[in-house]
Amino acid sequence: MNHANSKSLFDAAQKVIPGGVNSPVRAFRSVGGNPLFFKGGEGAYLIDADDNRYIDYVGAWGPLILGHGNPLVVDALRNQLEQGIGYGASTEAEIRLASKIIELVPSIEKVRLTTSGTEATMSAIRVARGYTRRDEIVKFEGCYHGHADGLLVKAGSGALTLGEPDSLGVPKAYTDLTHVLPYNDSEAVESFFAKQGDKIACIIVEPVAGNMNLVPPAPGFLETLRSVCDKHGTVLIFDEVMSGFRVASGGAQAVYGITPDMTCLGKVIGGGLPVGAFGGRKEIMDMIAPLGGVYQAGTLSGSPLAVAAGICMLEAVSQPGFYETLGQRAAQLMAGLRERAATAGIPFTTNQVGGMFGCFFSEEEQVSNFAQVTACNAERFQNYFHAMLDGGVYLAPSAFEAGFISMAHGDEEIRITLDAAEQAFNSLAQ
Ligand SMILES: *Cc1c(COP(=O)(O)O)cnc(C)c1O
């Protein structure tokens, strides 16, 4: 495959953009080689700067659950464009989007829009602190909640990929209030809360962890979080920026039947435009300015374009059978990959929840914690990544990212992917 144009664009980008990228994982550092530059997307496919076509399992890191250039989303955006790009004031469409979010995620009684997932989690934590009048918070190892200072402790995703779990430039005083516990370890949570639960403003957690590859919650883990929060007056925040409208129309909280006090959203609700949201119980959300004393704002919050795309996405995903179909396709893909890896004699396992999946070069039967994720064979992943790319399949360029399937991925795309995987596994076995 020829990548000459991507290569020269990367050379040019490195002169004017740090590392040539606007977000670190895009740089291919953990898989080696040069990153690809893209110029188009159509349904399940991405087209790079050299006109190569790939089946896309990144989906803009999750939002494109309908595939690239879905006509419903494009029309909604075009209609809004003709009415104006932004007003910096309220619109009727914001009420429609908020109402739709509340209808689909009943734990949310009121919701506010932001421009990114990072702002959603940062704001939700501020509100939880204001509500409880407490300062300390709990997060989990390998969970990523955006790049706010106090959350860059043992964060997953890019921070993990680069082997720098903590960032330079974050004063120690900012993270002193953040306690980090192991994901899926209910006993650790219980003993921590028994000692200092009354000081904790909130627990923030990815109810399906999607930034250390994909790790579903262990049985009882989310129940434990709910019960310690109830006991100690701590706010339970589900960061569903990734899992919301990705694993079910009601998010991971609907799949596992646990009701958080607050929820953060992003990715799918913007359909690929910059958006985030946080919401929850009315008495907590009413702490926010102008009603209460917790300040939170945004010039572009509720951008009419993002809202138009969001309404369109939520209408599409709330059609009956949407997540059954998406989940079946993901399951079919995972079963096919496991079968082909086994035939080639490569130790390999998968996780899947709805339209999200994780692939692991691991001897474990099931990967269910951070230690098992980091113990996976990184060199095999690198080789697999490049073999799949050569076979016309674009995976996230890091072993710590979840994979995403869309409704545009049909039997034909799955067949092509499995053919490429068969060759890739065979080349690993040699
Ligand atoms: C992507 C992500 C974020 C950050 O969202 P941005 O829009 O990148 O700021 C936060 N939490 C989770 C779980 C995410 O997957």
PDBQT file of the ligand as one rigid body, heavy atoms in Angstrom, charges set to zero:
ROOT
HETATM    1  C1  LIG A 501     -13.327  10.415  25.410  1.00  0.00    +0.000 C 
HETATM    2  C2  LIG A 501     -13.586  10.361  26.850  1.00  0.00    +0.000 A 
HETATM    3  C3  LIG A 501     -13.537  11.510  27.666  1.00  0.00    +0.000 A 
HETATM    4  C4  LIG A 501     -13.042  12.841  27.161  1.00  0.00    +0.000 C 
HETATM    5  O1  LIG A 501     -13.847  13.376  26.177  1.00  0.00    +0.000 OA
HETATM    6  P1  LIG A 501     -13.204  14.502  25.183  1.00  0.00    +0.000 P 
HETATM    7  O2  LIG A 501     -14.367  14.886  24.320  1.00  0.00    +0.000 OA
HETATM    8  O3  LIG A 501     -12.080  13.832  24.471  1.00  0.00    +0.000 OA
HETATM    9  O4  LIG A 501     -12.741  15.609  26.050  1.00  0.00    +0.000 OA
HETATM   10  C5  LIG A 501     -13.928  11.400  28.981  1.00  0.00    +0.000 A 
HETATM   11  N1  LIG A 501     -14.329  10.215  29.491  1.00  0.00    +0.000 NA
HETATM   12  C6  LIG A 501     -14.380   9.094  28.750  1.00  0.00    +0.000 A 
HETATM   13  C7  LIG A 501     -14.851   7.822  29.364  1.00  0.00    +0.000 C 
HETATM   14  C8  LIG A 501     -13.989   9.122  27.417  1.00  0.00    +0.000 A 
HETATM   15  O5  LIG A 501     -13.989   7.995  26.700  1.00  0.00    +0.000 OA
ENDROOT
TORSDOF 0
